[in-house]
Amino acid sequence: MAPRPAWKGYLKLSLVTCAIELTNVVSHAEKVSFRILNRKTGNTVKRIYVDAETGKPLEEGDEIKGYEVYNGDFIHVEEEEIEAVEIESSHTMSLDGFVDKASIQQIYLDTPYYVSPADDVSGEAFAVIRDAMAGKKMAGLARIVLYNRERPVVIEPLGKGMVLTTLRYGDTVRQPDTVFGDIKSVKTDQEMTDLAELIIDKRKSKFDPSKFEDKYEDALLELIRAKKAGHKAPKAKAAPKPSNVVNLFDALKKSLSSEEGGKASKASAKAKPSAKRGKAKAAAPKRKSA
């Protein structure tokens, strides 16, 4: 069954418009989730609204949204009134400008959604907009009302479709200097930096999300399986906690040595050390004597 769209509306480029729908990229269906139970009866429990002053539970239909305008003074707003609020971006994403996606700092990127044509009639216009952005290697900027909030978004081609990422507003993002400002400037030793770069080279690989493993999820499942079988919860294995490195240069050398040793051990019985690997060792910088 196809996932339910999170939003339906139109994508607009100047006078070109096509019907589109957004689909959540992330699924939480496979994650371990817990329900709250009554410890004594084992029954599930439910949350109810309770009047903060009287302590009495509210009857169905008695709750209403309120906006606080002063201390304890609220304006009542009905759900229908909220639903009736509409602006252009409630139903239409107009591509107002185009940027290089790489120019958007990571700190402003929020939630991704897949974008696809909503029907066959919209397929051609959708493809033209997608291919034009792909040809120029640009991403489009627009706005959309999602979950009762207007959000800036960036849209870019992705295969046969496109991907939209909601953006955070500038005034909601802490700027790096507010956190990093107190970090003292350190002049690093070039030899140690070279060693660190060699370690990075040894671990260079291609991005493959299929290899990601949620070890915490696995530990939770192990706990659940043990409890289901009537066993005690498995004893937690204390994860080793790293400490500050006393001699950074020695730690880097040992790290590089273990990287080379680990790779060598896998092929040691069948292959002799190659000339290339010998050169790699020779390339490791030696520390200058004091």
N, C-alpha and C positions, 0 to 999 in steps of 0.2 A: 504494500500500500504506500502510495506517494505521501510524503510528509505534508501536513497542512500548512498552507502559506501563512507567514506572519504578517503580511501586508499585501494588499492589492491596490493598484492604481495605474498611473501613466508615467512614462519617461518621455521627456520633451527636449529636443534639440532645435532651437529656433522654431520653425513652423512644422517640424517633423515630430510626430507623436506616436507612441505605441503602448499598448497595454502590457503591463508587467506584473510579476508577483515576486515577493521576497520569501526565501525559505531559510530557516535557521541552519547555519553551518554545523553548529555543535549539537550533539545529542548526548543526553545524560541517562538514556534508557538502561545502559548496562552497568551503571554505577550502583554500589551498595547503598541502600537507603534504609533508615530505621523509622519505625512508627513509635509513638509514645503510648505506653500501656499503663494500666492500673496494676501496680505491683501485687496487690492483694487478690484481684480477680482474674488478672491476665487479659482483661478486655481492653480494646482500643479506647482512647479518650478523644474528645473533640473540644475545640476552643469555642467559647461563646463570649459575646460582648456583655460586659457588666457595667452598669452605671457607676462611675467613679465616686459619686457622693452617697447614693443609697445602697450600693452593693448588690442591687437586684439585677438579674439577667434581663436583657432586652428581648421583647417579643419580635418575631419575624416581621420585617418591614419598618421597625421603629428606628433603625439606624439611619443616619444621614451624614454626609460629609460637611465639615465646617472649616472655614478659613478664619484664623485668629487675627483680628485687626487691632486688638488691644488685650491687655492682660485679662484673660477669661471672657472676653467679648468676641463672639463668633458670628460670622455671616453663614447662613445655611445655604448649601448648594446641592441641588438634586442631580442624580446621575444623568437624567435626560437633558439637563441644562448643559452639563459638561460634554455630552455626546453631540449636542447641537452646535458646539463651537467648531467652526471650520475656517481654515485659511487655505490658500492655494496648495501649500505643501501637505495638506491633509490627504490629498488625492493625486497630486502631480509633482514629480521630481523634475524640476527644470535645470538643465545643465547650464549653469551660469558662467563657468570658467573652467580652464584646463591647466593642469600642473604636471610636473614630473613627480610621480608617486614617491620617488626616493627623497624628494625635497621635504616631505612631511615627516617631522620627527616622530619617532616611535611612541613618545609619551602622549601624543594626541590621538593615537589609534585606539579604538574601543572594541566594538562588537562586529564581526563579519556576518554577512548574509549572502546567499546565492541569489542572483537576479536572472530571471528567465522570462521569455515572452508568455503572456497569459493565454494566448490563443494562436491559431494558425495564421489568422489575418495579420497579426502584429509581427510575424516572423521576419518578413523582409525588412521593415523599418528598423527592427531590433538589430538585425545582422548588419545593416548599413552603419548604424551608430557604433556598434561594437567594432567593426572592421576599420572604421575611420579612426577610432581612438588607438587601435592596435597599430595601424599604419604610421601614425604620428608618435607612437609610444608615449601617449599622454593619458592621464586619468582625469575624470570629470568631477567637478565640485557641485554639490546640490544641497537641498534641504528637504527633510521629510518629517512628518509628524508620526512618531512611534510611541505607543504607550503614554499618550497624553503629554508628550513633550516634543517640541520641534528640535530636531538634531541636524547639525551639519554632517554631510557624508561625502565620501570619496568613492567613485565608481570606476572600475577598470576591467578590461577584457580578461576572461579566463576560459580558455577552450572555446566551446560552442556557446557559452553564456558569459556572464559577467559576475563580478563579486563587488558587493557594496560593503564599506566599513564605516560605521558611525564614528564621528570624531568628537572629542571632548572640547568644550568651550575653553578659550584661553584663560578666562578668570577662574576656572575650576581646576586648573593644573598648576601644581607647585613648580616653580622654575628651578632648574638644577642648582643655581647659586644659593638658594635658600637652604639647601641640604648640604651641598658640597663646599659651600663658602668657607667653612672652618677647617677643611682638609689642608694641611700644610704642604707646600710645594716641596718635592723631593727630587734631588738630582740623582738619577739612577746610574749605576755602573754599566757601561756599555757591554762589558764582557758578560755580566750577569743577564743583561737583556738578550744578548746573542744566544746564551744557553737556553733561556726561556723560549726564544723563537725556534730553536732546534727541537725542543720538546713539542711545541705546537705543530711543527712540520711532521713529526713522527705520528701525531694523532690526527692528521688531516684526513677528512672523509667526506662523503656526500651526504646531504641531508636526507634521512630516511625515517619518517615518522612511524612506520610500521615496526621499527625496532624499539620504540619507546615502551617502557614497562612501568606500570603503576605498582611499585613494590608495597606501598602502604595499603592499596586495595587488596593485594595478594595476602597481606598479613591479616586484614579484616576477614577475608574469606576463610583463612586457616582457622581463625578464632570461631567463626560461625560453624564450620564443619565439625570442629571439636565439640562445641556445645550441643550440636544436633545429635552427635553420637553419644552424648551423655558423659563426655569427658570434661575434665577441668580445662580451663583456658590455658593454652600453651604459655610457658614462661617467656616473658619478653627478653629478647637478646639485647643487651646493652650495646648500643652503637658506639664505637670508639669516637671520642671527641678530640679533634685536632688541637694542638697547642701552637703558640707562636714559634716560628722558626728562630733558633738561636743563631745559627750560622747559615745565612741565606745562600752563600756561594756553594757550600758543601751540599746543602739540600738540593740545589739545582743540579749539581754534578751527579748526585746519587739518583735523582729523578731521571736524568738523561740516560744514565747507565742502566737503570731498570727498564726503560723503554726499549733500548737496544737489546738488552738481555732477553726480554720477553719475546721480542720478535725472532730473535736468534733461536730460542729454545723450541719454537714451533717447527722450524725447518732444519734443526741441527743435525739430525741423524741422516738426512738425505742429501743435504747440500753443504758445500764448503762456503766459508765467508766470501762474498763477492768482492771484487776490487772496488765496486761502487760503495759498498758498505764500509770498506776500509777507509775510503776517502772521507766518508761522512764522519768517521771517528776522528780522523786527522783534522777535520774542519772544526771540531769543537775547540773553542778558545781556551788557552791556558791562562791561569791567573798570574798576573805579574807579581813578582816577588817584592816584598816591601823594601 
